[in-house]
């Protein structure tokens, strides 16, 4: 086998439009999870007669709401990208998070990527070439089908002329 390593081709990167759609879908998914969290907490509070929890849910401050949003967003992004390499938005648009070799990043890299999303003004970093959560964590968002074809072709090309020894 060849010792060559695949390096991601920039032509495979997802467009800013596709990434914006990912963002919108993921924000809706996060708000849905917050809604489900609230319902589950309210049901548990009623079931176990936890009036303090019900009071807190009904009178949550803006700051507490922002903390809850961040907690659920960290869970959402870390879980979906860590396990599947994709969020719901990326599943729908056919994109995937990869490292420079076109492979699924480590869980630690995904965790770093997730926390970089909360850097103030990070959303404006896309006015440049890549978002900070990509550049700081050394990750990329690529079109999944095109990437798979390219990686397969790369490895097949590297097998040309190699003979297998028994």
Backbone as CSV, one residue per row, in Angstrom:
resi,resn,N_x,N_y,N_z,CA_x,CA_y,CA_z,C_x,C_y,C_z
1,UNK,0.834,-1.187,0.000,0.000,0.000,0.000,0.870,1.239,0.000
2,UNK,0.295,2.308,-0.480,1.001,3.567,-0.574,0.971,4.296,0.763
3,UNK,2.012,5.076,1.022,2.067,5.877,2.238,1.516,7.278,2.006
4,UNK,0.923,7.515,0.836,0.380,8.830,0.519,-0.814,9.140,1.410
5,UNK,-0.945,10.417,1.731,-2.055,10.878,2.555,-2.908,11.832,1.745
6,UNK,-4.208,11.627,1.797,-5.136,12.497,1.090,-5.181,13.854,1.782
7,UNK,-5.145,14.917,0.990,-5.307,16.280,1.494,-6.561,16.850,0.836
8,UNK,-7.451,17.393,1.653,-8.735,17.902,1.190,-8.556,18.974,0.116
9,UNK,-9.286,18.823,-0.970,-9.272,19.794,-2.070,-10.322,20.863,-1.772
10,UNK,-9.955,22.128,-1.905,-10.853,23.231,-1.569,-12.120,23.251,-2.418
11,UNK,-12.087,22.615,-3.582,-13.284,22.597,-4.427,-14.404,21.763,-3.802
12,UNK,-14.076,20.953,-2.804,-15.071,20.112,-2.140,-15.767,20.805,-0.975
13,UNK,-15.281,21.990,-0.606,-15.845,22.687,0.543,-17.267,23.152,0.250
14,UNK,-18.093,23.123,1.280,-19.478,23.564,1.156,-19.523,25.069,0.910
15,UNK,-20.495,25.496,0.161,-20.649,26.924,-0.127,-21.138,27.661,1.124
16,UNK,-20.942,28.979,1.144,-21.439,29.778,2.262,-22.960,29.699,2.350
17,UNK,-23.634,29.585,1.216,-25.089,29.445,1.216,-25.533,28.165,1.886
18,UNK,-24.851,27.083,1.564,-25.140,25.792,2.181,-24.866,25.839,3.684
19,UNK,-23.803,26.491,4.060,-23.454,26.604,5.476,-24.467,27.460,6.223
20,UNK,-24.991,28.496,5.563,-26.012,29.332,6.190,-27.290,28.524,6.412
21,UNK,-27.655,27.700,5.445,-28.821,26.826,5.605,-28.583,25.857,6.761
22,UNK,-27.364,25.299,6.858,-27.023,24.429,7.997,-27.278,25.161,9.306
23,UNK,-26.803,26.400,9.372,-26.945,27.211,10.583,-28.413,27.405,10.948
24,UNK,-29.231,27.776,9.963,-30.649,28.007,10.232,-31.348,26.739,10.720
25,UNK,-31.096,25.622,10.055,-31.707,24.348,10.454,-31.250,23.964,11.856
26,UNK,-29.968,24.148,12.143,-29.437,23.777,13.461,-29.989,24.669,14.567
27,UNK,-30.190,25.947,14.287,-30.788,26.842,15.288,-32.218,26.397,15.586
28,UNK,-32.978,26.050,14.559,-34.345,25.549,14.766,-34.303,24.265,15.598
29,UNK,-33.357,23.368,15.291,-33.231,22.117,16.049,-32.891,22.388,17.515
30,UNK,-32.023,23.353,17.767,-31.650,23.693,19.142,-32.852,24.263,19.888
31,UNK,-33.606,25.155,19.260,-34.805,25.699,19.915,-35.842,24.604,20.156
32,UNK,-35.938,23.651,19.240,-36.834,22.518,19.448,-36.389,21.714,20.667
33,UNK,-35.093,21.474,20.799,-34.582,20.739,21.959,-34.845,21.499,23.262
34,UNK,-34.725,22.823,23.219,-35.030,23.630,24.407,-36.504,23.484,24.757
35,UNK,-37.360,23.508,23.755,-38.796,23.329,23.969,-39.079,21.966,24.604
36,UNK,-38.490,20.919,24.047,-38.669,19.562,24.589,-38.136,19.489,26.019
37,UNK,-36.975,20.097,26.258,-36.405,20.139,27.606,-37.388,20.780,28.585
38,UNK,-37.984,21.906,28.192,-38.948,22.591,29.049,-40.163,21.732,29.347
39,UNK,-40.665,21.040,28.327,-41.832,20.174,28.528,-41.493,19.019,29.470
40,UNK,-40.350,18.391,29.241,-39.938,17.263,30.098,-39.749,17.735,31.540
41,UNK,-39.096,18.871,31.723,-38.897,19.401,33.081,-40.237,19.727,33.747
42,UNK,-41.160,20.315,32.996,-42.479,20.643,33.546,-43.247,19.380,33.917
43,UNK,-43.177,18.360,33.061,-43.843,17.087,33.377,-43.245,16.440,34.627
44,UNK,-41.923,16.445,34.717,-41.270,15.877,35.908,-41.617,16.678,37.159
45,UNK,-41.661,17.999,37.021,-41.995,18.850,38.163,-43.420,18.586,38.637
46,UNK,-44.341,18.403,37.701,-45.723,18.085,38.075,-45.837,16.689,38.656
47,UNK,-45.135,15.742,38.061,-45.195,14.350,38.510,-44.654,14.194,39.921
48,UNK,-43.558,14.893,40.227,-42.922,14.759,41.540,-43.201,15.948,42.465
49,UNK,-44.181,16.767,42.077,-44.599,17.904,42.897,-43.424,18.815,43.264
50,UNK,-42.643,19.194,42.256,-41.492,20.073,42.446,-41.886,21.499,42.066
51,UNK,-42.560,22.171,42.958,-43.077,23.506,42.661,-41.948,24.513,42.404
52,UNK,-40.797,24.337,43.037,-39.660,25.226,42.811,-39.175,25.161,41.372
53,UNK,-39.148,23.964,40.812,-38.730,23.788,39.419,-39.738,24.439,38.474
54,UNK,-41.019,24.251,38.760,-42.053,24.888,37.943,-41.938,26.413,38.009
55,UNK,-41.683,26.940,39.192,-41.534,28.381,39.355,-40.337,28.883,38.550
56,UNK,-39.222,28.147,38.650,-38.010,28.544,37.917,-38.263,28.519,36.404
57,UNK,-38.917,27.455,35.911,-39.198,27.369,34.474,-40.080,28.531,34.001
58,UNK,-41.044,28.922,34.823,-41.951,29.988,34.454,-41.371,31.380,34.606
59,UNK,-40.310,31.519,35.396,-39.739,32.834,35.688,-38.251,32.916,35.366
60,UNK,-37.826,32.161,34.390,-36.409,32.126,34.016,-35.974,33.496,33.493
61,UNK,-34.832,33.967,33.963,-34.308,35.253,33.491,-33.688,35.094,32.104
62,UNK,-33.429,36.227,31.457,-32.773,36.187,30.145,-31.408,35.515,30.248
63,UNK,-30.677,35.827,31.299,-29.350,35.237,31.482,-29.455,33.719,31.628
64,UNK,-30.413,33.259,32.430,-30.600,31.812,32.596,-31.009,31.169,31.275
65,UNK,-31.834,31.870,30.494,-32.225,31.356,29.186,-31.033,31.241,28.242
66,UNK,-30.134,32.218,28.304,-28.934,32.165,27.466,-28.015,31.025,27.892
67,UNK,-27.899,30.816,29.195,-27.085,29.701,29.695,-27.683,28.373,29.243
68,UNK,-28.999,28.249,29.331,-29.672,27.030,28.879,-29.448,26.826,27.379
69,UNK,-29.560,27.897,26.589,-29.309,27.808,25.151,-27.898,27.307,24.881
70,UNK,-26.921,27.882,25.548,-25.521,27.476,25.339,-25.329,26.016,25.726
71,UNK,-25.878,25.613,26.862,-25.741,24.222,27.320,-26.322,23.254,26.290
72,UNK,-27.525,23.546,25.808,-28.167,22.641,24.848,-27.455,22.696,23.495
73,UNK,-26.989,23.863,23.086,-26.254,23.970,21.820,-24.939,23.188,21.883
74,UNK,-24.226,23.282,23.011,-22.980,22.517,23.168,-23.285,21.028,23.097
75,UNK,-24.332,20.599,23.779,-24.725,19.185,23.718,-25.058,18.792,22.278
76,UNK,-25.891,19.590,21.611,-26.343,19.285,20.252,-25.169,19.148,19.283
77,UNK,-24.329,20.183,19.220,-23.215,20.164,18.270,-22.193,19.076,18.610
78,UNK,-21.846,18.961,19.889,-20.838,17.966,20.280,-21.340,16.555,20.021
79,UNK,-22.595,16.286,20.378,-23.136,14.940,20.183,-23.274,14.607,18.707
80,UNK,-23.952,15.478,17.937,-24.223,15.132,16.541,-22.959,15.097,15.689
81,UNK,-22.087,16.101,15.849,-20.861,16.088,15.053,-19.859,15.081,15.580
82,UNK,-19.854,14.839,16.888,-18.933,13.859,17.472,-19.285,12.437,17.101
83,UNK,-20.588,12.133,17.049,-21.035,10.766,16.738,-21.186,10.558,15.232
84,UNK,-21.879,11.487,14.566,-22.198,11.303,13.154,-21.308,12.096,12.202
85,UNK,-20.567,13.082,12.721,-19.784,13.961,11.865,-20.659,15.003,11.184
86,UNK,-21.938,15.050,11.578,-22.897,15.930,10.928,-23.999,16.325,11.906
87,UNK,-24.496,17.536,11.726,-25.685,17.967,12.452,-26.900,17.702,11.559
88,UNK,-28.082,17.988,12.065,-29.288,17.826,11.254,-29.195,18.667,9.984
89,UNK,-28.719,19.891,10.117,-28.557,20.757,8.946,-27.617,20.152,7.919
90,UNK,-26.530,19.571,8.382,-25.555,18.968,7.460,-26.122,17.706,6.810
91,UNK,-26.945,16.943,7.544,-27.610,15.786,6.932,-28.495,16.248,5.780
92,UNK,-29.258,17.303,6.004,-30.202,17.788,4.991,-29.482,18.364,3.778
93,UNK,-28.387,19.084,3.991,-27.674,19.700,2.859,-26.599,18.793,2.260
94,UNK,-26.378,17.626,2.848,-25.404,16.689,2.281,-23.965,17.083,2.529
95,UNK,-23.719,17.727,3.675,-22.356,18.123,4.016,-21.897,17.380,5.264
96,UNK,-20.600,17.451,5.531,-20.013,16.722,6.645,-18.803,17.495,7.169
97,UNK,-18.525,17.352,8.470,-17.347,17.966,9.083,-16.182,16.994,8.942
98,UNK,-15.053,17.486,8.437,-13.870,16.646,8.259,-12.614,17.407,8.650
99,UNK,-11.516,16.660,8.791,-10.220,17.304,9.004,-9.557,17.507,7.642
100,UNK,-8.316,17.945,7.633,-7.648,18.242,6.359,-7.408,17.002,5.503
101,UNK,-7.513,15.814,6.107,-7.339,14.571,5.361,-8.668,13.968,4.918
102,UNK,-9.747,14.708,5.103,-11.062,14.233,4.688,-11.649,13.198,5.619
103,UNK,-11.116,13.104,6.828,-11.595,12.107,7.789,-12.376,12.781,8.913
104,UNK,-13.156,11.967,9.617,-13.927,12.479,10.748,-12.967,12.953,11.841
105,UNK,-13.148,14.192,12.310,-12.267,14.705,13.372,-12.480,13.964,14.689
106,UNK,-11.497,14.068,15.573,-11.606,13.431,16.886,-12.672,14.144,17.714
107,UNK,-13.131,13.480,18.745,-14.134,14.061,19.640,-13.600,15.343,20.277
108,UNK,-12.337,15.370,20.645,-11.734,16.563,21.231,-11.734,17.732,20.265
109,UNK,-11.472,17.461,18.997,-11.503,18.506,17.974,-12.924,19.038,17.803
110,UNK,-13.899,18.149,17.814,-15.299,18.563,17.700,-15.696,19.409,18.909
111,UNK,-15.231,19.030,20.090,-15.537,19.789,21.308,-14.942,21.198,21.206
112,UNK,-13.720,21.278,20.724,-13.059,22.574,20.521,-13.827,23.406,19.490
113,UNK,-14.217,22.777,18.397,-14.990,23.433,17.339,-16.291,23.989,17.898
114,UNK,-16.957,23.196,18.743,-18.228,23.613,19.326,-18.060,24.845,20.198
115,UNK,-17.048,24.859,21.059,-16.861,26.010,21.940,-16.435,27.259,21.177
116,UNK,-15.757,27.084,20.052,-15.370,28.244,19.243,-16.580,28.944,18.644
117,UNK,-17.703,28.259,18.529,-18.924,28.869,18.003,-19.424,30.002,18.895
118,UNK,-19.003,30.017,20.162,-19.501,31.002,21.119,-18.552,32.175,21.325
119,UNK,-17.538,32.270,20.480,-16.664,33.445,20.501,-17.510,34.623,20.007
120,UNK,-17.483,35.750,20.725,-18.276,36.903,20.265,-17.926,37.288,18.826
121,UNK,-18.933,37.564,18.047,-18.835,37.972,16.640,-18.307,36.863,15.726
122,UNK,-18.321,35.612,16.205,-17.830,34.496,15.397,-18.615,34.361,14.099
123,UNK,-19.902,34.655,14.136,-20.726,34.525,12.931,-20.218,35.433,11.801
124,UNK,-19.635,36.564,12.161,-19.108,37.484,11.145,-17.784,37.003,10.558
125,UNK,-17.177,35.993,11.160,-15.898,35.493,10.644,-16.064,34.846,9.275
126,UNK,-17.301,34.544,8.876,-17.534,33.963,7.552,-17.421,34.996,6.446
127,UNK,-17.295,36.264,6.804,-17.067,37.282,5.789,-15.681,37.120,5.180
128,UNK,-14.789,36.417,5.897,-13.486,36.054,5.352,-13.629,34.739,4.614
129,UNK,-12.642,33.885,4.714,-12.706,32.625,3.975,-13.407,31.511,4.753
130,UNK,-12.999,31.270,5.977,-13.595,30.209,6.804,-13.976,30.805,8.151
131,UNK,-14.980,30.205,8.761,-15.382,30.646,10.092,-14.318,30.298,11.114
132,UNK,-14.306,31.055,12.202,-13.315,30.798,13.254,-13.469,29.411,13.851
133,UNK,-14.707,28.913,13.971,-14.860,27.583,14.558,-14.260,26.509,13.654
134,UNK,-14.084,26.817,12.377,-13.374,25.906,11.469,-11.866,26.118,11.537
135,UNK,-11.443,27.358,11.399,-10.002,27.628,11.310,-9.287,27.332,12.630
136,UNK,-9.906,27.649,13.759,-9.255,27.396,15.057,-9.162,25.900,15.334
137,UNK,-10.196,25.152,14.953,-10.198,23.704,15.219,-9.624,22.878,14.071
138,UNK,-9.148,23.534,13.012,-8.606,22.844,11.830,-9.598,21.840,11.250
139,UNK,-10.844,22.284,11.094,-11.870,21.446,10.485,-12.417,22.138,9.250
140,UNK,-13.128,21.366,8.448,-13.715,21.859,7.206,-15.120,21.269,7.083
141,UNK,-15.977,21.943,6.342,-17.279,21.389,6.000,-17.258,21.152,4.504
142,UNK,-17.422,19.882,4.126,-17.309,19.487,2.716,-18.589,18.805,2.258
143,UNK,-18.774,18.784,0.943,-19.885,18.037,0.361,-19.562,16.547,0.483
144,UNK,-20.414,15.814,1.182,-20.142,14.423,1.543,-19.957,13.501,0.334
145,UNK,-20.878,13.522,-0.604,-20.786,12.616,-1.760,-19.550,12.899,-2.599
146,UNK,-19.290,14.174,-2.860,-18.110,14.535,-3.657,-16.833,14.137,-2.938
147,UNK,-16.794,14.322,-1.632,-15.619,13.947,-0.839,-15.388,12.443,-0.896
148,UNK,-16.450,11.662,-0.713,-16.298,10.205,-0.752,-15.760,9.728,-2.098
149,UNK,-16.276,10.311,-3.187,-15.785,9.948,-4.533,-14.309,10.297,-4.682
150,UNK,-13.958,11.499,-4.253,-12.573,11.972,-4.389,-11.604,11.121,-3.576
151,UNK,-11.962,10.785,-2.344,-11.092,9.972,-1.491,-10.944,8.574,-2.070
152,UNK,-12.047,8.000,-2.557,-11.986,6.661,-3.170,-11.075,6.677,-4.395
153,UNK,-11.249,7.684,-5.233,-10.418,7.812,-6.435,-8.946,7.984,-6.056
154,UNK,-8.678,8.780,-5.038,-7.311,9.004,-4.574,-6.660,7.686,-4.162
155,UNK,-7.369,6.898,-3.356,-6.797,5.636,-2.883,-6.669,4.605,-4.006
156,UNK,-7.621,4.577,-4.927,-7.517,3.667,-6.069,-6.336,4.041,-6.956
157,UNK,-6.145,5.337,-7.167,-5.028,5.811,-7.982,-3.697,5.419,-7.340
158,UNK,-3.621,5.487,-6.021,-2.388,5.138,-5.323,-2.091,3.646,-5.362
159,UNK,-3.102,2.826,-5.653,-2.878,1.390,-5.749,-2.304,0.970,-7.091
160,UNK,-2.375,1.850,-8.082,-1.852,1.526,-9.415,-0.348,1.274,-9.313
161,UNK,0.076,0.169,-9.831,1.494,-0.158,-9.851,1.992,-0.854,-8.597
162,UNK,1.170,-0.915,-7.552,1.569,-1.621,-6.345,1.168,-3.087,-6.469
163,UNK,2.057,-3.961,-6.070,1.737,-5.377,-6.064,1.624,-5.851,-4.622
164,UNK,0.653,-6.706,-4.391,0.450,-7.222,-3.049,1.357,-8.410,-2.830
165,UNK,2.014,-8.404,-1.694,2.875,-9.529,-1.350,2.109,-10.473,-0.436
166,UNK,2.240,-11.755,-0.669,1.563,-12.750,0.171,2.352,-13.067,1.380
